[in-house]
Amino acid sequence: MPEFNHSPNISVLQALVGDSLANNVDNMSKAVKLWYILRKLSEYKSETFTYEECYESIYNFIPNNREKYPEDQKNYRKDRNCISTNNIKEILFAGEIDPEEKWDKWCKSFVDHSTKQSGKSLKYLQDYLEKLKSAKPFHVLGKNIYQHDLCKSLVERNFLIFNGDNKAFSLPSEFPSLAITEQSSNPDKDIFDRPDTPYLMDDFSSFARTFSEPLKGIQRFHIHGDYQTLDTLQAQRIAEYQIQLREIWQNGSGIPCKVTYKSSSQAKVYSVVVYPVCIYYYQRSFYLCAFQGKEDDQKSWYNYRLDRIQELKCLDWQEDRSIICPTLVHLCQQVNDIELVNEVQDGIEEAYGFDFYQDAQSMLLRFDKNFHDRYIKNTWRHDSFERVERDEIDDLLDELDLDKDERNSIEKRIKTHHEDVYYTMNYRVNDNSVIMRLRAWCPNVEVLYPLKLRERMRDDMQQTWELYRDDK
């Protein structure tokens, strides 16, 4: 039988789980469990093994159906060294010399890998590693073991073979390759041929690399992305901006730029000196994230849509100092560009909405249960988008700035719709993309808090109703 003797490096764990490890702790826990199981099964003496034998090897006891036979506890071992109580560090480096040093190196490797592959900020990854310290992947009650069918996951990924005739598992004659191709040194190579695409999510990046080439002469992978179609003049200007910005950032540190911008929100054209930090593609358009200097030594961030920039002129810190705000000079001397990019990413991860420089606030939402179960459950909307169980709502309302009437109103709505599902999410105040998302869910979602956002949604619905009321 083949031996699974791979060390638990990040590339191996990533390949095992087939999803981004950095997205959530559950993904990492699953990857660790799959790695551990393959190591254990490689030591198994028999050519085949049953479910019971497999789980006895993994959990140090034979799982029984406690829901069906609650009185049957005889198979549960009380051994305090049972792996079900071990955290991730103890599982990965059990029996190793100096496990603390190995864990520190492993954490650094995870940060380096995730920064490149998933584009997660350093703050996000540090918080993630804090959560990882307390994670116990195998800490699961016997009645729930079969709900986490790890053997099935290994069969699906061809690391395990299941014979339906005798209901037994066996290891394959050869394990699937876990090799991770190193990043190409050719900067002109097509992005889908590069293993490192930090601006794409891990799962999308992996999918694109797998299907980038035609199969038997047929292209099987296609992308349709919404994009703002530009006229010839706009396209030419943006092409020039690309060259200018690339030249600026190619040198490692930025320089100030004078931007002449046609603002839709302000309905005017104005010029401003900014420090360009990075480019984001968000909802059909490219944006330049940049900031001005304010008198109180604070950065005044703004997202400038590239097709609305009328002119982008590079300046010199010394030659053009007469038109550069002294505060901008001072701010740029205090930080480096990596910290600035991380500031943008941290802001986007903190709350839903692209205007990361706007104030963040929590919202409380009620979803129609049927709609939730079909379209919201088990989907990702934002890192802060979390379900609130009914027994947690009172504690949540205690934390909100509510007067007595406001709280009574929310509690009445919850009592009326006690079967529905409730979520909280941080959002950027005055960010139009937040309003657009809530409108897309109507009438299946209700904003319960904050009241100002609820009033905005109600007023919008009333105005919309006025457009259609005569049809009746």
C-alpha positions in Angstrom: 0.0 0.0 0.0 1.2 3.6 -0.6 2.3 5.6 2.3 1.0 9.1 2.9 4.1 10.7 4.4 3.5 14.3 3.5 4.4 16.8 6.1 1.5 19.2 7.0 2.8 22.1 4.9 0.2 24.6 3.7 0.3 23.6 0.1 -0.5 20.0 1.0 -3.4 21.0 3.3 -4.7 23.4 0.6 -4.7 20.6 -2.0 -6.5 18.2 0.4 -9.4 20.4 1.2 -9.7 22.0 -2.3 -10.9 25.3 -0.9 -9.2 28.4 0.6 -7.8 27.6 4.0 -7.9 31.3 4.9 -11.6 31.7 4.3 -12.6 30.2 7.6 -11.4 28.0 10.5 -13.7 25.2 9.4 -11.7 24.8 6.1 -8.4 24.5 8.0 -9.9 22.1 10.5 -11.2 19.9 7.7 -7.8 19.9 6.0 -6.0 18.9 9.2 -8.5 16.1 9.8 -8.1 14.8 6.2 -4.3 14.9 6.5 -4.4 13.1 9.9 -6.7 10.4 8.6 -4.5 9.6 5.6 -1.5 9.3 7.9 -3.4 7.0 10.2 -4.9 4.9 7.4 -1.4 4.5 5.8 -0.4 2.7 9.0 -3.3 0.4 8.8 -2.3 -3.3 8.5 -5.3 -4.6 6.5 -5.8 -4.0 2.8 -9.4 -2.9 3.4 -11.2 -1.5 6.4 -14.8 -0.7 7.3 -16.4 2.5 8.5 -16.2 1.3 12.1 -12.5 0.3 11.8 -11.7 3.7 10.2 -13.4 5.8 12.8 -12.0 3.6 15.7 -8.5 4.4 14.3 -9.3 8.1 14.0 -11.3 8.8 17.2 -10.0 6.0 19.4 -13.5 4.7 19.9 -16.2 3.1 17.7 -19.0 5.6 17.1 -22.4 4.3 17.9 -25.8 5.8 17.2 -26.5 7.7 20.4 -29.7 9.1 19.1 -31.0 5.6 18.3 -29.4 3.9 21.4 -28.8 6.7 24.0 -28.2 4.2 26.7 -25.3 2.6 24.9 -22.1 4.3 26.1 -19.8 1.3 26.4 -17.8 2.1 23.3 -16.8 5.6 24.4 -13.3 5.7 25.9 -12.5 8.2 28.7 -8.8 8.3 27.8 -7.8 12.0 28.5 -5.3 11.7 25.7 -8.0 10.9 23.1 -7.3 12.9 20.0 -10.8 14.5 20.2 -9.4 16.9 22.8 -6.3 18.0 20.9 -5.9 21.3 19.1 -4.5 21.8 15.7 -0.9 22.3 16.9 -1.0 19.1 19.0 -2.3 17.1 16.0 0.1 18.4 13.4 3.3 18.2 15.6 2.5 15.3 18.0 5.8 13.6 19.0 7.9 16.3 17.2 11.0 17.8 18.9 10.3 21.5 19.7 6.7 21.6 18.5 6.5 25.3 19.5 9.2 26.3 17.0 7.6 24.1 14.3 4.2 25.7 15.0 5.7 29.2 14.7 7.3 28.4 11.4 4.0 26.8 10.2 2.1 29.9 11.1 4.5 32.1 9.3 4.2 29.8 6.2 0.5 30.1 6.4 0.6 33.9 6.5 3.1 34.1 3.5 0.9 31.6 1.5 -2.4 33.3 2.3 -1.1 36.8 1.6 -0.1 35.7 -1.9 -2.9 33.3 -2.8 -6.0 34.8 -1.2 -5.0 38.5 -0.8 -6.0 38.5 2.9 -4.7 41.3 4.9 -2.1 40.8 7.7 -4.6 41.8 10.4 -7.2 39.3 9.1 -4.6 36.5 9.1 -3.4 37.4 12.6 -7.0 37.3 13.9 -7.5 34.0 12.1 -4.5 32.4 13.7 -5.8 33.5 17.1 -9.0 31.6 16.4 -7.0 28.7 15.2 -5.3 28.2 18.6 -8.5 27.1 20.2 -9.8 25.0 17.3 -10.2 21.3 18.1 -10.9 19.6 14.8 -11.8 16.2 16.2 -13.8 17.4 19.1 -17.2 16.1 18.0 -19.9 14.1 19.8 -20.3 10.5 18.7 -23.8 11.2 17.4 -22.4 13.9 15.0 -19.5 11.9 13.6 -21.4 10.7 10.6 -22.5 14.2 9.8 -18.9 15.0 9.2 -18.2 12.2 6.8 -14.5 12.5 6.3 -14.1 9.2 4.5 -16.6 10.4 1.9 -14.6 13.6 1.3 -11.4 11.5 0.7 -13.3 9.2 -1.7 -14.5 12.3 -3.6 -11.0 13.6 -3.9 -9.6 10.1 -5.0 -7.5 9.6 -1.8 -9.7 6.7 -0.8 -11.6 4.0 -2.6 -15.0 2.7 -1.5 -16.2 -0.8 -2.6 -20.0 -0.8 -2.5 -20.2 -4.6 -2.7 -18.5 -5.3 0.6 -19.0 -1.8 2.2 -15.2 -1.4 2.7 -12.6 1.2 2.0 -9.1 0.8 0.6 -6.2 3.1 -0.2 -5.5 3.7 -3.9 -2.5 2.2 -5.5 -1.2 5.8 -5.9 -2.2 9.0 -4.2 -3.2 12.0 -6.4 -0.4 14.5 -6.8 -0.2 17.2 -4.2 2.6 19.1 -6.0 2.1 22.8 -6.2 3.7 24.5 -9.2 6.1 27.3 -8.3 5.3 30.8 -9.6 6.5 31.6 -13.0 9.4 34.0 -13.2 8.1 35.3 -16.6 6.1 38.5 -15.8 4.5 38.5 -19.3 3.0 35.0 -18.9 -0.8 34.8 -19.0 -2.4 35.2 -15.5 -4.2 31.9 -15.7 -0.9 30.1 -16.2 0.4 31.5 -12.9 -0.1 29.6 -9.7 -0.1 32.8 -7.6 -3.0 35.0 -8.4 -3.4 37.0 -5.2 -6.3 39.1 -6.6 -8.4 36.0 -7.1 -9.9 33.8 -4.5 -8.0 30.5 -4.0 -10.9 28.4 -5.3 -11.4 30.6 -8.4 -7.7 30.8 -9.1 -7.3 27.0 -8.9 -10.4 26.5 -11.1 -9.1 28.9 -13.7 -5.6 27.2 -13.8 -7.2 23.8 -14.2 -9.4 24.7 -17.1 -7.4 27.5 -18.8 -6.4 25.2 -21.7 -8.8 23.7 -24.2 -9.6 20.0 -23.6 -9.5 17.9 -26.8 -9.6 21.1 -28.8 -12.7 22.5 -26.9 -12.6 25.4 -24.5 -14.8 24.2 -21.6 -14.3 27.2 -19.1 -15.8 30.6 -19.9 -16.1 33.8 -17.8 -18.8 36.4 -18.2 -18.1 39.4 -16.0 -20.1 42.6 -16.0 -18.0 45.5 -17.1 -18.6 49.1 -18.0 -18.2 49.4 -21.7 -16.0 52.4 -22.5 -15.9 54.6 -25.6 -12.7 55.0 -27.5 -11.5 58.2 -25.7 -12.1 56.7 -22.3 -10.3 53.5 -23.2 -7.3 55.5 -24.5 -7.1 57.5 -21.3 -7.4 54.4 -19.1 -4.6 52.8 -21.1 -2.4 55.8 -20.3 -3.3 55.6 -16.6 -2.3 52.0 -16.5 1.1 52.8 -17.8 1.6 55.8 -15.5 0.5 53.9 -12.4 2.5 50.8 -13.2 5.6 52.9 -13.6 5.0 54.6 -10.3 4.5 51.4 -8.4 7.2 49.5 -10.2 9.7 51.6 -8.3 8.4 50.3 -5.0 7.3 53.6 -3.5 4.7 56.0 -4.8 4.6 59.6 -5.7 1.7 62.1 -5.6 -0.6 62.7 -8.5 -2.9 65.4 -9.6 -6.3 63.9 -10.5 -9.0 65.8 -12.4 -12.2 64.0 -11.7 -15.8 64.1 -13.0 -17.9 63.3 -10.0 -21.4 61.9 -10.4 -22.3 62.4 -6.7 -21.2 66.0 -6.7 -22.2 66.7 -10.3 -19.0 68.6 -11.1 -15.4 68.3 -12.3 -12.7 69.1 -9.8 -8.9 68.6 -9.4 -7.2 67.2 -6.3 -3.7 66.1 -5.4 -3.7 62.5 -4.0 -1.4 59.6 -3.1 -2.3 56.6 -5.3 -2.2 53.3 -3.4 -3.9 50.4 -5.4 -6.5 49.5 -7.9 -9.7 47.5 -7.2 -12.1 46.0 -9.6 -15.6 46.4 -8.0 -19.0 46.0 -9.5 -18.3 46.5 -13.2 -15.6 49.2 -12.9 -11.9 49.8 -12.0 -11.2 52.1 -9.1 -8.1 53.9 -7.9 -7.9 53.9 -4.1 -6.1 57.1 -3.1 -6.0 59.7 -0.3 -5.5 63.4 0.3 -4.0 64.9 3.4 -6.2 66.7 5.9 -5.2 69.4 8.4 -5.7 67.0 11.3 -3.1 64.6 10.1 -5.7 62.1 8.9 -6.0 60.5 5.5 -9.0 61.5 3.4 -9.6 58.3 1.3 -11.6 58.1 -1.9 -12.3 55.6 -4.6 -11.8 57.2 -8.0 -13.5 55.4 -10.9 -10.9 55.2 -13.6 -13.3 56.0 -16.5 -14.3 59.2 -14.7 -10.8 60.5 -14.3 -10.3 63.2 -16.9 -6.6 63.6 -16.3 -3.9 61.9 -14.2 -0.7 63.9 -13.8 2.4 62.5 -11.9 4.0 65.1 -9.6 7.4 65.4 -7.9 7.7 65.7 -4.1 10.3 68.5 -4.5 9.5 70.3 -7.7 5.8 70.4 -7.1 5.8 71.0 -3.4 4.0 74.3 -3.8 0.8 72.5 -4.8 1.2 69.4 -2.5 -0.5 69.6 0.9 2.2 69.5 3.6 0.0 67.0 5.6 0.1 64.6 2.6 3.9 64.7 2.7 3.9 64.1 6.5 1.4 61.2 6.2 3.4 59.4 3.4 6.6 59.7 5.5 4.9 57.8 8.4 3.8 54.7 6.6 4.9 52.4 3.7 2.8 51.3 0.8 2.2 47.8 2.2 0.6 49.3 5.3 -1.6 51.5 3.1 -2.8 48.6 0.9 -3.5 46.6 4.1 -5.5 49.6 5.4 -7.7 49.4 2.3 -8.1 45.6 2.6 -8.8 45.8 6.4 -11.5 48.4 5.8 -13.2 46.3 3.1 -13.1 43.2 5.4 -14.4 45.1 8.4 -17.8 46.0 6.8 -19.9 45.4 3.7 -19.5 48.1 1.1 -16.7 49.4 -1.1 -16.5 52.8 0.5 -14.2 51.5 3.2 -13.5 55.1 4.5 -17.1 55.6 5.5 -18.3 55.0 9.1 -19.2 51.3 9.9 -22.4 50.3 11.6 -24.2 47.1 12.4 -27.5 46.1 10.9 -30.1 43.5 12.0 -32.0 41.8 9.3 -34.9 39.4 9.2 -35.1 36.9 6.3 -38.2 35.1 5.2 -37.4 31.5 6.3 -38.3 29.9 3.0 -36.2 32.4 1.1 -33.4 32.1 3.5 -33.3 28.3 3.3 -33.2 28.4 -0.5 -30.9 31.3 -1.2 -29.1 32.6 1.9 -28.2 29.5 4.0 -24.6 28.3 3.5 -23.7 31.3 1.3 -21.1 33.9 1.9 -22.0 37.6 1.8 -19.3 39.2 3.9 -17.0 38.2 6.8 -19.3 40.0 9.2 -22.5 38.4 7.9 -23.6 36.1 10.8 -26.8 34.4 11.8 -28.2 35.3 15.2 -30.0 32.5 17.0 -33.3 33.4 18.7 -31.8 33.0 22.2 -29.0 35.5 21.3 -31.2 38.3 20.1 -31.9 39.8 23.5 -28.2 40.1 24.2 -27.7 41.7 20.8 -30.4 44.2 21.5 -28.8 45.1 24.8 -25.6 46.1 22.9 -27.5 48.4 20.4 -28.2 52.0 21.1 -32.0 51.7 21.4 -34.5 53.6 23.4 -37.5 51.8 25.0 -39.9 52.4 22.1 -37.3 51.3 19.5 -36.6 48.1 21.3 -40.3 47.4 21.8 -40.9 47.9 18.1 -38.1 45.4 17.1 -39.2 42.9 19.7 -42.8 43.1 18.4 -41.6 42.4 14.8 -39.5 39.4 16.0 -42.4 38.0 18.0 -44.7 38.4 14.9 -42.2 36.5 12.7 -40.8 34.1 15.2 -40.2 31.4 12.5 -38.0 33.6 10.4 -34.2 33.9 10.4 -32.1 36.8 11.7 -28.7 38.0 10.7 -26.3 40.8 11.6 -23.8 42.4 9.3 -21.5 45.4 9.5 -22.0 47.9 6.7 -20.6 51.2 5.4 -23.0 54.0 6.1 -24.0 55.9 2.9 -22.5 53.3 0.6 -24.9 52.9 -2.3 -23.9 49.2 -2.9 -25.4 48.4 0.5 -28.7 49.8 -0.5 -28.6 48.0 -3.9 -28.0 44.7 -2.1 -30.9 45.2 0.2 -33.2 46.2 -2.7 -32.2 43.0 -4.5 -33.4 40.9 -1.6 -36.8 42.7 -1.3 -39.4 41.8 -0.3 -37.7 38.8 1.4 -35.7 40.8 3.8 -36.6 43.4 6.4 -34.2 45.9 8.0 -34.9 46.0 11.8 -31.9 48.1 12.8 -30.7 50.8 12.4 -33.9 52.8 12.2 -32.3 55.3 9.8 -31.5 52.6 7.3 -35.0 51.1 7.8 -36.5 54.5 7.1 -34.4 54.8 3.9 -35.6 51.4 2.7 -39.2 52.3 3.5 -39.0 55.7 1.7 -37.5 54.0 -1.3 -40.3 51.4 -1.4 -42.9 54.1 -1.1 -41.4 56.0 -4.0 -41.2 52.8 -6.1 -44.9 52.0 -5.3 -45.9 55.5 -6.6 -44.4 54.5 -10.0 -46.7 51.4 -10.2 -49.8 52.2 -8.2 -51.8 53.4 -11.2 -51.5 50.0 -12.8 -54.1 48.8 -10.4 
